Amino acid sequence: MKRIKLLKKQKNKDSNRWLDRHFNDEYVKKSKIDGYRSRSSYKLIQINEKFKFFKHSNLILDLGCAPGGWLQVSQKLSPKNSKILGIDKIGIKSIADVDFFKNDIFDDKIFKKIECFFEGKKIDLILSDMSPNATGNKKVDHLRIISIIEKVLDISDYFLSQNGLLIAKIFQGGAQGDLIKKMEKTLSSIKYFKPKASRSESSETYLVAKKK
Ligand SMILES: C[S@@+](CC[C@H](N)C(=O)[O-])C[C@H]1O[C@@H](n2cnc3c(N)ncnc32)[C@H](O)[C@@H]1O
C-alpha cells in the first residue's frame, strides 16, 4: 500500500514537472501568440531558415502531420497555389488550402492515394515528423522510428522529384549506420540538423537529404 502511494506521488511530481516545463517553454508561448498548433512548427521554420527549401516547393507531402503545425508552416511559407497534403492516423481540424487523409502510412493503399492526389506528379518536399508511441526505452524507440523512416524512404524513393528534399525526424541510436547506407542509394547531401526548438535533452534530430 505504502509503495503504491509513493509511486503515485512520484507520478504526480513527474507530471507537474512536465506541465511546468510545457507552460514555461518559450516555443509553447510563441505558438499561442503566432496561432500555430504545435511548438514543433518552429522546428520546421528553423530547418527552412537553414536549408531554404520552401520558396521552390510547390508540391508538399507531410507524413504524420497531426495536429497540423507543420502544415500551417508549409501553407504559409510555400509559393501561392502550392498543393499540400498531410497524412496522419489521427484526425486534424481542417486548414485552408491544405488537404488531409486520415491513414496509417503502413496502409496498403497509401501509395495509390498519394499518387491520385498529386495526379502522378513528383513531389518537391516530403516531411516526416512522425514518432512511434514512446515506450520510455531509448533502444526500442530508436528501432521503432527506424522502421517508420524506412517506410518514409520507400515513399520518397517513389514520389520525390529529382533534387526534391526529404526531411525526417530520427531519434539517435545504434541502427543509424544501415539506414544511412540505404538512404545513400537514392539520396545525396544527407545531413543531420537539430533546430534550436528541439529540446537539447531529446535524442531527436532531423535528417535532411536531396533526391539524386
Ligand atoms: C510529433 S507529431 C507531428 C507534429 C506535427 N509535425 C505538427 O507540427 O503538428 C507525430 C505524428 O505522427 C503520427 N504518426 C505516427 N506514426 C504514424 C503512422 N504509422 N502513420 C501515420 N501517422 C503516424 C502520430 O499520430 C502523430 O500525430
Ligand as a Chemical Component Dictionary entry (heavy atoms), coordinates in Angstrom:
data_LIG
# 
_chem_comp.id                   LIG 
_chem_comp.type                 NON-POLYMER 
_chem_comp.pdbx_formal_charge   0 
_chem_comp.three_letter_code    LIG 
# 
loop_
_chem_comp_atom.comp_id 
_chem_comp_atom.atom_id 
_chem_comp_atom.alt_atom_id 
_chem_comp_atom.type_symbol 
_chem_comp_atom.charge 
_chem_comp_atom.model_Cartn_x 
_chem_comp_atom.model_Cartn_y 
_chem_comp_atom.model_Cartn_z 
_chem_comp_atom.pdbx_ordinal 
LIG C1  C1  C 0  5.096  14.766 -33.338 1  
LIG S1  S1  S 1  3.569  14.518 -34.128 2  
LIG C2  C2  C 0  3.685  15.547 -35.522 3  
LIG C3  C3  C 0  3.527  17.008 -35.190 4  
LIG C4  C4  C 0  3.384  17.867 -36.432 5  
LIG N1  N1  N 0  4.631  17.964 -37.170 6  
LIG C5  C5  C 0  2.922  19.272 -36.087 7  
LIG O1  O1  O 0  3.733  20.196 -36.159 8  
LIG O2  O2  O -1 1.746  19.441 -35.752 9  
LIG C6  C6  C 0  3.786  12.920 -34.807 10 
LIG C7  C7  C 0  2.556  12.360 -35.516 11 
LIG O3  O3  O 0  2.929  11.195 -36.230 12 
LIG C8  C8  C 0  1.771  10.392 -36.325 13 
LIG N2  N2  N 0  2.150  9.016  -36.702 14 
LIG C9  C9  C 0  2.989  8.179  -36.054 15 
LIG N3  N3  N 0  3.054  7.003  -36.708 16 
LIG C10 C10 C 0  2.242  7.118  -37.804 17 
LIG C11 C11 C 0  1.878  6.243  -38.860 18 
LIG N4  N4  N 0  2.378  4.997  -38.916 19 
LIG N5  N5  N 0  1.041  6.677  -39.812 20 
LIG C12 C12 C 0  0.517  7.927  -39.751 21 
LIG N6  N6  N 0  0.808  8.807  -38.773 22 
LIG C13 C13 C 0  1.659  8.408  -37.811 23 
LIG C14 C14 C 0  1.146  10.484 -34.943 24 
LIG O4  O4  O 0  -0.224 10.149 -34.990 25 
LIG C15 C15 C 0  1.398  11.937 -34.585 26 
LIG O5  O5  O 0  0.275  12.724 -34.838 27 
# 
loop_
_chem_comp_bond.comp_id 
_chem_comp_bond.atom_id_1 
_chem_comp_bond.atom_id_2 
_chem_comp_bond.value_order 
_chem_comp_bond.pdbx_ordinal 
LIG C1  S1  SING 1  
LIG S1  C2  SING 2  
LIG S1  C6  SING 3  
LIG C2  C3  SING 4  
LIG C3  C4  SING 5  
LIG C4  N1  SING 6  
LIG C4  C5  SING 7  
LIG C5  O1  DOUB 8  
LIG C5  O2  SING 9  
LIG C6  C7  SING 10 
LIG C7  O3  SING 11 
LIG C7  C15 SING 12 
LIG O3  C8  SING 13 
LIG C8  N2  SING 14 
LIG C8  C14 SING 15 
LIG N2  C9  SING 16 
LIG N2  C13 SING 17 
LIG C9  N3  DOUB 18 
LIG N3  C10 SING 19 
LIG C10 C11 SING 20 
LIG C10 C13 DOUB 21 
LIG C11 N4  SING 22 
LIG C11 N5  DOUB 23 
LIG N5  C12 SING 24 
LIG C12 N6  DOUB 25 
LIG N6  C13 SING 26 
LIG C14 O4  SING 27 
LIG C14 C15 SING 28 
LIG C15 O5  SING 29 
# 
